Amino acid sequence: MKVTGTDMADDNGEFPPVDTEFPPVVAGITAGRRSDQERIFAYNSGLVVTDIALGHRFAQLALDQGLGVQVPLWQ
């Protein structure tokens, strides 16, 4: 959060408290949730993996609606 989520800091530059962050959960170092009352929040700061997935989804939605033109790649 302190590297990519700087927009989440308050006016004093302080960040909201967190119990853990996503990388340690994925690595199995810490639990993601210990009770049903806890919530997991993932902040995506524009990772290219998400950009590709969303771009594909938006392009498919446009084509499904008859909008735009499908451009052949790598021919």
C-alpha positions in Angstrom: 0.0 0.0 0.0 2.8 2.4 0.9 4.4 1.9 -2.5 1.5 1.8 -4.9 -1.4 3.1 -2.9 -0.1 6.4 -1.9 -3.5 8.0 -2.8 -5.0 6.1 0.2 -3.0 8.2 2.6 -4.9 10.9 4.6 -4.0 14.6 4.7 -1.2 13.8 7.2 0.3 11.1 5.0 -1.0 8.4 7.3 -2.3 5.1 5.9 -5.3 3.2 7.2 -4.4 0.3 9.5 -4.2 -3.1 7.8 -3.8 -6.6 9.2 -1.9 -7.9 6.2 -1.3 -7.3 2.5 -2.0 -9.5 -0.5 1.6 -10.8 -1.3 2.1 -12.5 2.1 -1.4 -14.1 1.8 -0.6 -15.5 -1.7 2.8 -16.7 -0.4 1.2 -18.6 2.5 3.0 -16.5 5.0 -0.1 -15.1 6.7 -3.8 -15.8 6.7 -6.1 -13.8 4.4 -9.0 -13.9 6.8 -9.3 -15.2 10.3 -13.1 -14.7 10.8 -16.2 -14.0 8.8 -16.3 -10.4 10.0 -12.9 -9.6 8.4 -12.9 -8.3 4.8 -10.2 -8.5 2.2 -9.4 -5.4 0.2 -7.2 -5.5 -2.8 -6.0 -2.3 -4.3 -4.9 -2.6 -8.0 -2.8 0.3 -9.1 -2.9 -0.4 -12.8 -1.0 -3.6 -13.1 -0.5 -4.5 -16.8 -2.1 -8.0 -16.2 -5.4 -6.3 -15.2 -5.1 -3.8 -18.1 -4.8 -6.7 -20.6 -7.7 -8.6 -19.0 -10.0 -5.6 -18.9 -9.0 -4.5 -22.4 -10.0 -7.9 -23.7 -13.3 -7.8 -21.9 -14.2 -4.3 -23.1 -13.2 -5.2 -26.7 -15.4 -8.3 -26.5 -18.3 -6.4 -25.2 -17.9 -3.8 -28.0 -17.8 -6.5 -30.6 -20.8 -8.3 -29.1 -22.7 -5.0 -29.5 -21.6 -4.5 -33.1 -19.2 -1.7 -32.2 -15.7 -1.2 -33.5 -13.7 -3.5 -35.7 -11.7 -6.5 -34.7 -8.1 -6.0 -35.7 -6.0 -9.1 -36.5 -2.8 -9.3 -34.6 0.4 -11.3 -35.3 -0.5 -12.5 -38.8 
